[in-house]
Amino acid sequence: MKMTNTEYGKLAEKRSPNSKLFKNMSFAFLIGGLICCIGQCFINIYTFLGMTKTEAGLLTSMTMVFISAILTGLGLYDKIAKYGGAGTLVPITGFANAVVSPALEFKTEGYVLGVGAKLFVIAGPVIVYGLTASVVYGIILYLIRLA
């Protein structure tokens, strides 16, 4: 059966599933917003306990990373990410998930060659390019202030 490009395009459009873009964006917004609201609750709790905003922010970051690492280890973070999509990747919890997931995947290879070697497979490039970008931006800012 021979088809022209136009006929193939029409067939592919007819057979392809409808886009769920609005639904996916809505869930990402809601789940990401919920994660951020939980973080804000921790900030409020730590501030209520007498800590400064800086201390509360630091402890909140540590708490959120710890919680997402635990959820990743239990296999629950992936279930949340199935519905939340990019909403689970943007906050700091996504970074913790990116560090813990490869560690769990390669734990059968041992602590040194498995966990230790593969720990930053996903998060490593983020760290490298983030640090590189911050150095470049810092140099640019320094040069602008000199002028």
N, C-alpha and C positions, 0 to 999 in steps of 0.2 A: 504494500500500500504506500503510494507516494503522496506526500503532502507538500504544499507550498509553505513558505515561512509564515504567511498570513494565516493559513488554515491551522498550522501548528500553534501559533500564538493564541488563536481563538479557543482551541481545544485545551491548551494549558490553562488559560484563564478560567474556562468553564470547570475544569477539574480541581483547580487549586482551592484550598480552604479560604474562607473569608478571613480578613484581617481582624485580629482581636486587639488592635493597637490601643483603643480607648480603654478597654477593660484592663489590659496589662499596665498601662500608665496609671490608671486609677489605683490598682493594687499596689504598685511600686510607691506611689505617693502616700497611700495610707499606711503601709507597713514601715516605710522609711520614716514617716512622721511619728508613728507609734514608738519606734526605736528611739527617736530623738526626744519624745515626751518622757519616756522612761528615764533617759539620761538626765533630763531636766528635773525629774522627781528626785533623782539621787543628788543632784546639786543642791536642791532645796533642803533635803534631809541633812546633808553634810553641813550646810550653812546654818541650819537650825541647831545643829549640835555644837556650834561655836567656831567653826572653821572659817577662814577667810575665803573669798571667792576663788582665789588662786589655788588654795589647798583643796577646796571642794571640787574644782575642775579637775585637778590632778587625780584625786581619789575616784571621781566619777569615771574618768578615762580608764583607770585601772580596773574598776568594777565592771564596766561594760566589756572590756577585753576579756576579763575572767569569765563573765557569764556567757559570752559568745563562744569562748573556747570550750566551756563545759557543754553547751548546747551542741557544738560541732562534734565533740567526742561522743555524745549520746545519740547522734544522728538526727537531732531535732532541727538544727539550723538549716540543713538541706531541705527539710519539709517546709520550713518557713520561706526559704528562698524560692521554692517552687511556685508559690503564690505571689511573693513580694518582688521577685525579680531584682531589678537594679536597686530597688529600695533597700535591700539588705546589703548591697555592696558599697553604697556611698558612705554610711557612717563608719566610725572606727571599728565597729563590730565586724564589718566585712573584711578588714585587714586581719583581724584575729582569726577569722575563718580561713583566710588565705594562707595563714601560717600553719594552723593546726591540721587542715585537711591533708596536705602532703605528708606531714609527720605520721598521721594515722595510716595513710595508704602504704607507706614504706616501712612501717615498724617491724614487719616480718624479716626484713633484711638486717636487723640489728640496730643498736643505738648509734653506732658511729657511721656505718655506711648507709644505713637506712634513714633513721630519724635525723641524725646530725647533718648528713650530706644533702638531704632533700627538703629540709625544713623551710628554706627560703626559695624554693623553685618558683613559686607563683609570686610571692611578695618581694623577692630579691630585686627584680627589675624595677618595681615601684619605688623601692628604697633608693636604688642607684640613680634613677632618673629624677626622683624628687630631690635628692641631695644635690645633684648636678644643677638642676634648675634653680635651686635656692642659692647656690654659689654664683651662678651667672646673674641672677636678679640682684644679689647683694653687690656684685661688682658694678653693675649698671647703676644702682642707686648711689653707690659711693662716687662714681664718676659724675653723676648728675649733681650731687651735693658739692663737689669740688668746683664745678663751673659757676 
